[in-house]
Amino acid sequence: MKTKAQILVTMDEVTEGTNGACLACGEIHYGGVEPDARGYECESCGARKVYGLEELVIMGFDIISDE
């Protein structure tokens, strides 16, 4: 069984509404990412795998607080 990745951010970063994460390289994007974003281009690696943090929660990814 394949498990989904865990994203290390605070719940404040999730609920802020404009943050996302790249599923290809793990880069966290602050600002400019819609909560329901899917397939945005990553500024770090160029992959079109940036998703809004709220969307990742809906998709079943574990959001792990770094606090």
N, C-alpha and C positions, 0 to 999 in steps of 0.2 A: 504494500500500500504506500503510495507516494504522499508525503506530508507537505504542507504548505510552509513557506518560509515565515520566520518571525521578523517583525519590523521593530527596531529599537528606537522608540520616540516616546515623548510624554503624551498623556491624554490631552493636555492643553494644545499641543501641536496638531493633534487629530481634529479637535473641535474648532480650531482657529479657522479652518475651512479653505485655506489656499495653499496647503502643503501637500506634497506627494512623495513617492518613492519609486526608484527604478528597480524593476524586478530582474534586470540583467546584471547590474553592477552594485546595487544596494545603496546608491547615492540618495540622500534625502534632499528634496528640492523644497526650498522655503519661498513661498509666494508664487503667484502666477499659475497655480494648478487648481483647477476646479475640483470640488469635493467628489464629483462623479466622473472625473477624468479617466480615460482609458486610451492607452497607446500614444501618449505624448512623447515627443523626442527628448531623450536625455542629453543634457548639456555636457555631461562628463564622458559618456561612452558612445553616444549617437544612436543607441537602440531606441526603437519606438515602444518602450516598455515602462513608461512613467504612468502611474496610476495615482489618483487622489487617495489620501490616507483613509478618508471615510469609505471610499469605494473598496479599498482593500479589506476593511473590517467587514463589509457586507459580503465580500467574496470568501470570507472565512480565514483570512490571515490573522495571526496572533499579533496584537500590538503589545509590546513589552515596554513598560515604563522604565526609563533610565534614571528616575528620581530615587 
